[in-house]
Amino acid sequence: MPSVVSLLPTPNPNAYKFVLDTPLLQTGSRNYNSLEACGEDLIGTSLFAVTGVTNVFYLNDFLTVSAKKDADWSEIAEAVKTVLKTYVPPAEAPAPAAGRKTSTEFAGGPFDELSDEDKLALVEKILDDDVRPALAGDGGGILVRGIREHEVGIFYQGACGSCPSAAAGTLMAIQRMLQDQIDPRIKVVTAP
């Protein structure tokens, strides 16, 4: 049963990161912007029952909650602790399917000549290595929604989802990184 070891502010003034002593998930992440989106997820549904909660995001060993400006953070913190007392982690997910290439396994041709799968794998590898750890440090995450020619659509999760700096500064930093490491024509845009 996970428990909170620290509560940290994030760059988003309306979000806090709850660092846990045990992982909630072995792989993947969960990101909910509404009660309806939670389905049967106990963590999400329980936290959306607290007045003012606007987003629940978790992966590995942290949980980030975003809320309206006037939210009662002591009530949210208590709800997180209560949910974690009854949480039973799911069985470990199977390993990713074999055959997915790493960035060092690409033929080295121009980005245009890669298959859509290889383009996505290359972008994901760079995000995994250079971007996601930093975003996770601030209680957030990022998903690639798609790649069309040289345009990469991303979706921010957790504290990053409503953070003012994510829309401009972080987006441009990710774009520069992908331009430097893959192709100078890449453009990064937010996608729903």
Phi, psi and omega per residue, in radians:
M1 nan 2.080 -3.138
P2 -1.220 2.659 3.007
S3 -2.433 2.779 -3.090
V4 -1.363 2.206 3.076
V5 -1.769 -0.420 3.033
S6 -2.803 2.680 3.108
L7 -2.055 2.099 -3.035
L8 -2.123 2.436 2.997
P9 -1.218 2.774 3.096
T10 -2.087 2.988 3.059
P11 -1.074 -0.375 3.065
N12 -1.454 2.052 -3.090
P13 -1.130 -0.207 -3.116
N14 -1.912 0.405 -3.133
A15 -2.498 2.527 3.053
Y16 -2.228 2.583 3.140
K17 -1.855 2.195 3.093
F18 -1.784 1.926 3.138
V19 -1.508 2.328 -3.024
L20 -1.964 2.789 3.138
D21 -1.543 -0.169 -3.126
T22 -2.446 2.436 3.126
P23 -1.107 2.473 3.029
L24 -1.445 -0.576 -3.127
L25 -2.366 2.543 3.057
Q26 -1.468 -0.612 3.117
T27 -2.455 2.753 3.071
G28 1.322 -3.017 3.134
S29 -2.575 2.926 3.049
R30 -2.221 2.359 3.133
N31 -2.451 2.108 -3.098
Y32 -2.227 2.319 3.090
N33 -1.882 0.029 3.123
S34 -2.794 2.841 3.090
L35 -1.073 -0.726 -3.121
E36 -1.065 -0.641 -3.118
A37 -1.173 -0.370 -3.075
C38 -1.250 -0.409 -3.070
G39 1.013 -2.151 -3.123
E40 -1.752 0.205 -3.134
D41 -1.179 1.998 -3.094
L42 -1.062 -0.722 -3.122
I43 -1.109 -0.908 -3.122
G44 -1.075 -0.897 -3.090
T45 -1.092 -0.681 3.131
S46 -1.160 -0.694 -3.106
L47 -1.327 -0.553 3.068
F48 -1.243 -0.228 3.046
A49 -1.270 -0.270 3.128
V50 -1.469 2.271 -3.124
T51 -1.003 2.253 3.034
G52 1.712 -0.224 -3.126
V53 -1.207 2.291 -3.116
T54 -2.053 -0.303 -3.132
N55 -2.768 2.460 3.038
V56 -2.237 2.191 -3.127
F57 -2.357 2.311 3.039
Y58 -2.611 2.631 3.024
L59 -2.751 2.746 3.090
N60 0.673 -1.963 -2.994
D61 -1.971 0.535 3.002
F62 -2.595 2.766 3.139
L63 -2.313 2.250 3.100
T64 -2.018 2.319 3.097
V65 -2.084 2.277 3.035
S66 -1.900 2.552 -3.096
A67 -2.590 2.928 3.089
K68 -1.127 2.796 -3.090
K69 -0.932 -0.685 -3.040
D70 -1.619 0.260 -3.116
A71 -1.122 2.638 3.110
D72 -1.598 1.721 -3.063
W73 -1.172 -0.448 3.079
S74 -1.196 -0.652 3.087
E75 -1.159 -0.722 3.121
I76 -1.129 -0.761 3.135
A77 -1.065 -0.735 3.114
E78 -1.129 -0.701 3.123
A79 -1.096 -0.738 3.111
V80 -1.043 -0.838 -3.132
K81 -1.059 -0.739 -3.134
T82 -1.135 -0.788 3.132
V83 -1.072 -0.753 -3.097
L84 -1.142 -0.500 3.117
K85 -1.144 -0.490 -3.101
T86 -1.848 0.009 -3.064
Y87 -1.343 2.324 3.052
V88 -2.030 2.010 -3.117
P89 -1.042 2.500 3.098
P90 -1.212 2.828 3.082
A91 -1.055 2.618 -3.101
E92 -1.046 2.320 -3.139
A93 -1.216 2.656 3.106
P94 -1.156 2.731 3.125
A95 -1.139 2.671 3.105
P96 -1.008 2.635 -3.111
A97 -1.061 2.481 3.115
A98 -1.191 2.707 3.066
G99 1.841 -0.254 3.109
R100 -1.298 2.269 -3.058
K101 -1.389 2.618 2.973
T102 -1.672 2.942 -3.062
S103 -1.059 -0.441 -3.130
T104 -1.433 -0.129 -3.108
E105 -1.710 0.025 -3.135
F106 -1.342 2.682 -3.084
A107 -1.120 -0.267 3.103
G108 1.534 0.082 3.104
G109 -1.295 3.033 3.106
P110 -1.047 2.662 -3.127
F111 -0.930 -0.698 -3.133
D112 -1.006 -0.549 -3.043
E113 -1.537 -0.136 3.116
L114 -1.336 2.657 3.031
S115 -1.197 2.822 3.114
D116 -1.025 -0.673 3.129
E117 -1.108 -0.739 -3.137
D118 -1.223 -0.648 3.073
K119 -1.039 -0.847 -3.127
L120 -1.087 -0.774 -3.132
A121 -1.085 -0.676 3.141
L122 -1.167 -0.795 3.107
V123 -1.104 -0.788 3.140
E124 -1.045 -0.712 -3.140
K125 -1.066 -0.788 3.134
I126 -1.152 -0.736 3.102
L127 -1.102 -0.738 3.117
D128 -1.065 -0.745 -3.070
D129 -1.346 -0.704 -2.923
D130 -2.032 -0.341 -3.030
V131 -1.972 -0.892 -3.043
R132 -1.027 -0.688 3.103
P133 -1.052 -0.689 3.126
A134 -1.185 -0.745 3.121
L135 -1.140 -0.695 3.113
A136 -1.096 -0.603 3.092
G137 -1.062 -0.470 3.115
D138 -1.778 0.182 3.077
G139 1.492 0.406 -3.107
G140 -2.324 -3.047 3.135
G141 -2.795 -3.112 -3.093
I142 -2.620 2.455 3.051
L143 -2.082 2.535 2.996
V144 -1.589 2.107 -3.137
R145 -1.535 -0.354 3.112
G146 2.880 2.851 3.081
I147 -2.268 2.203 3.098
R148 -2.240 1.955 -3.057
E149 0.949 -1.873 -3.131
H150 -1.892 0.194 -3.110
E151 -1.827 2.195 3.134
V152 -1.902 2.069 3.110
G153 -1.634 2.212 -3.133
I154 -2.150 2.756 3.116
F155 -2.297 2.164 3.127
Y156 -1.437 2.520 3.141
Q157 -2.112 2.805 3.049
G158 1.064 -2.421 -3.095
A159 -1.034 -0.492 -3.129
C160 -1.242 -0.426 -3.042
G161 -1.058 -0.575 -3.133
S162 -2.188 0.366 -3.120
C163 -1.493 2.281 -3.139
P164 -1.041 -0.609 -3.095
S165 -1.323 -0.339 -3.128
A166 -1.188 -0.677 -3.064
A167 -1.172 -0.472 -3.081
A168 -2.031 -1.255 -3.020
G169 -1.059 -0.876 -3.100
T170 -1.169 -0.723 3.127
L171 -1.027 -0.790 3.141
M172 -1.183 -0.641 3.119
A173 -1.135 -0.722 3.107
I174 -1.128 -0.749 3.130
Q175 -1.059 -0.803 3.124
R176 -1.070 -0.703 3.141
M177 -1.101 -0.799 3.137
L178 -1.192 -0.618 3.084
Q179 -1.131 -0.748 -3.132
D180 -1.186 -0.687 -3.021
Q181 -1.629 -0.356 -3.069
I182 -2.128 -1.119 -3.030
D183 -2.768 2.245 -3.093
P184 -1.153 -0.182 3.141
R185 -1.571 -0.063 -3.102
I186 -1.146 2.389 3.054
K187 -2.152 2.324 3.138
V188 -1.864 2.258 -3.138
V189 -2.268 2.720 3.040
T190 -1.402 2.502 -3.135
A191 -2.333 2.499 -3.142
P192 -1.203 nan nan
